[in-house]
Each structure stands twice: as C-alpha cells, then as structure tokens.
Amino acid sequence: MAGWLVAGVATTGAGTFLGWDGFTIQLGNLIVILVMIVLFVLALILPFPGGKRRK
C-alpha cells in the first residue's frame, strides 16, 4: 500500500538542506516549523477576543 503512495509523489529536485553537526533539515520544513512556533507564541501572547468581559 505504501509503495503506490511513494511512487505517486514526484520529486523535481533535491531541495535545499541545512546541516549542523549531523543534524540535517530541509529549508522548507524549517520555515514551516518556525512559522508554527511564531503562531503558537502569538496565540499565547495575544488576548482572547471577548475574554475581558465577564458576567
């Protein structure tokens, strides 16, 4: 089952990889991870809409 999934994914290039002492990550994945971290921090910092109004 996994064979057709892998065969169906077409890779056009090798991509750009960054490495530090045996740790390697693709640039696109690093960007996605950094954006997720920024959104998580913003979700913690920004006030929840309507959170200050209590009955």
Backbone as ProteinMPNN parsed JSONL, in Angstrom:
{"seq_chain_A": "MAGWLVAGVATTGAGTFLGWDGFTIQLGNLIVILVMIVLFVLALILPFPGGKRRK", "coords_chain_A": {"N_chain_A": [[0.828, -1.196, 0.0], [1.923, 1.251, 0.77], [3.761, 1.546, -1.208], [2.616, 2.495, -3.645], [1.941, 5.014, -2.808], [4.367, 6.278, -2.31], [5.43, 6.082, -4.851], [3.725, 7.712, -6.231], [4.413, 10.273, -5.585], [6.025, 12.9, -6.957], [9.278, 14.024, -7.303], [10.948, 16.912, -8.076], [13.368, 18.077, -7.67], [16.346, 18.143, -5.628], [16.184, 19.836, -3.467], [16.848, 22.248, -0.826], [19.075, 21.795, 1.725], [19.918, 22.17, 5.14], [22.535, 21.86, 7.477], [23.862, 20.925, 10.678], [26.397, 19.672, 12.406], [25.728, 16.812, 11.967], [22.985, 17.008, 12.109], [20.374, 17.425, 9.932], [18.163, 19.329, 7.962], [15.478, 20.115, 5.796], [15.083, 23.159, 4.027], [12.489, 24.147, 3.485], [10.924, 22.697, 5.346], [12.015, 23.69, 7.707], [11.201, 26.356, 7.593], [8.407, 26.051, 7.807], [8.217, 24.956, 10.393], [9.251, 27.084, 11.923], [7.306, 29.083, 11.406], [5.082, 27.87, 12.591], [5.903, 27.89, 15.282], [6.038, 30.655, 15.758], [3.311, 31.347, 15.418], [2.23, 29.888, 17.55], [3.389, 31.172, 19.771], [2.307, 33.735, 19.43], [-0.38, 33.094, 19.848], [-0.346, 32.571, 22.537], [0.343, 35.057, 23.598], [-1.341, 37.116, 22.547], [-4.469, 38.629, 23.42], [-7.48, 36.833, 24.146], [-10.366, 37.144, 22.125], [-12.957, 39.011, 23.513], [-12.462, 38.101, 26.052], [-12.139, 39.621, 28.323], [-14.587, 40.494, 29.159], [-16.773, 39.652, 31.543], [-19.588, 38.12, 33.008]], "CA_chain_A": [[0.0, 0.0, 0.0], [2.769, 2.438, 0.84], [4.545, 1.633, -2.435], [1.981, 3.376, -4.622], [1.963, 6.365, -2.265], [5.706, 6.802, -2.552], [5.621, 6.173, -6.296], [2.883, 8.785, -6.734], [4.993, 11.564, -5.239], [7.078, 13.24, -7.911], [10.241, 14.994, -6.812], [11.567, 17.581, -9.209], [14.74, 18.459, -7.34], [16.827, 17.646, -4.345], [15.836, 20.771, -2.412], [17.949, 22.877, -0.105], [19.202, 21.224, 3.051], [20.824, 22.827, 6.064], [23.039, 20.87, 8.417], [24.718, 21.321, 11.778], [26.965, 18.529, 13.153], [24.945, 15.589, 11.856], [21.551, 17.333, 12.055], [20.056, 17.956, 8.607], [16.744, 19.636, 7.778], [15.19, 20.799, 4.547], [14.76, 24.563, 4.259], [11.029, 24.302, 3.516], [10.436, 22.192, 6.63], [12.453, 24.62, 8.743], [10.32, 27.529, 7.525], [7.102, 25.654, 8.341], [8.364, 24.816, 11.845], [9.396, 28.424, 12.505], [6.003, 29.75, 11.341], [4.23, 27.26, 13.613], [6.347, 28.377, 16.59], [5.607, 32.048, 15.865], [1.859, 31.352, 15.638], [1.975, 29.395, 18.897], [3.749, 32.238, 20.714], [1.289, 34.773, 19.291], [-1.617, 32.617, 20.471], [-0.183, 32.708, 23.985], [0.507, 36.457, 23.985], [-2.488, 37.937, 22.176], [-5.653, 38.362, 24.255], [-8.604, 36.133, 23.531], [-11.44, 38.116, 21.872], [-14.072, 38.979, 24.453], [-12.054, 37.427, 27.27], [-12.167, 40.522, 29.488], [-15.98, 40.729, 29.568], [-17.365, 38.54, 32.301], [-20.883, 38.474, 33.598]], "C_chain_A": [[0.867, 1.252, 0.0], [3.582, 2.612, -0.438], [3.937, 2.551, -3.466], [1.976, 4.814, -4.129], [3.316, 7.017, -2.528], [5.928, 6.995, -4.042], [4.814, 7.331, -6.876], [3.433, 10.173, -6.442], [6.15, 11.839, -6.189], [7.997, 14.29, -7.309], [10.958, 15.6, -8.009], [13.011, 17.956, -8.921], [15.108, 17.955, -5.962], [16.426, 18.565, -3.201], [17.08, 21.343, -1.763], [17.962, 22.345, 1.316], [20.213, 22.014, 3.856], [21.284, 21.802, 7.082], [23.958, 21.479, 9.455], [25.141, 20.062, 12.515], [26.075, 17.287, 13.124], [23.447, 15.803, 11.84], [21.276, 18.0, 10.727], [18.556, 18.176, 8.504], [16.58, 20.376, 6.458], [14.706, 22.212, 4.855], [13.251, 24.786, 4.339], [10.428, 23.82, 4.824], [10.818, 23.125, 7.762], [11.57, 25.86, 8.765], [8.955, 27.216, 8.119], [7.164, 25.544, 9.864], [8.47, 26.182, 12.507], [8.078, 29.197, 12.484], [5.062, 29.18, 12.39], [4.606, 27.744, 15.013], [5.905, 29.823, 16.794], [4.112, 32.136, 16.125], [1.505, 30.876, 17.037], [2.272, 30.471, 19.93], [2.736, 33.377, 20.631], [-0.027, 34.366, 19.938], [-1.53, 32.709, 21.988], [-0.193, 34.167, 24.425], [-0.745, 37.28, 23.723], [-3.703, 37.599, 23.034], [-6.748, 37.659, 23.457], [-9.731, 37.128, 23.305], [-12.605, 37.944, 22.849], [-13.724, 38.331, 25.779], [-12.137, 38.296, 28.512], [-13.587, 40.814, 29.962], [-16.504, 39.51, 30.276], [-18.644, 39.011, 32.947], [-20.906, 38.169, 35.076]], "O_chain_A": [[0.563, 2.214, -0.706], [4.048, 3.715, -0.724], [4.657, 3.316, -4.107], [2.004, 5.742, -4.936], [3.385, 8.181, -2.924], [6.552, 7.974, -4.452], [5.186, 7.876, -7.915], [2.952, 11.155, -7.009], [7.133, 11.099, -6.218], [7.532, 15.335, -6.854], [11.507, 14.885, -8.847], [13.798, 18.133, -9.852], [14.277, 17.413, -5.233], [16.336, 18.11, -2.061], [18.207, 20.978, -2.098], [16.962, 22.438, 2.028], [21.23, 22.47, 3.332], [20.495, 20.958, 7.507], [24.722, 22.403, 9.178], [24.317, 19.441, 13.186], [25.711, 16.771, 14.181], [22.7, 14.86, 11.58], [21.873, 19.031, 10.416], [17.767, 17.321, 8.905], [17.439, 21.163, 6.06], [13.997, 22.428, 5.837], [12.789, 25.548, 5.189], [9.521, 24.457, 5.36], [10.029, 23.333, 8.684], [11.228, 26.36, 9.836], [8.402, 28.03, 8.859], [6.248, 25.996, 10.55], [7.847, 26.416, 13.543], [7.763, 29.898, 13.446], [4.315, 29.931, 13.018], [3.727, 27.983, 15.842], [5.448, 30.183, 17.879], [3.682, 32.922, 16.969], [0.576, 31.402, 17.65], [1.495, 30.665, 20.864], [2.345, 33.928, 21.66], [-0.716, 35.206, 20.516], [-2.547, 32.908, 22.653], [-0.683, 34.483, 25.509], [-1.167, 38.057, 24.58], [-3.946, 36.432, 23.342], [-6.907, 37.874, 22.256], [-10.038, 37.902, 24.212], [-13.161, 36.854, 22.983], [-14.625, 38.037, 26.565], [-12.198, 37.783, 29.629], [-13.769, 41.333, 31.063], [-16.663, 38.451, 29.67], [-18.759, 40.159, 33.378], [-21.917, 38.403, 35.738]]}, "name": "protein", "num_of_chains": 1, "seq": "MAGWLVAGVATTGAGTFLGWDGFTIQLGNLIVILVMIVLFVLALILPFPGGKRRK"}
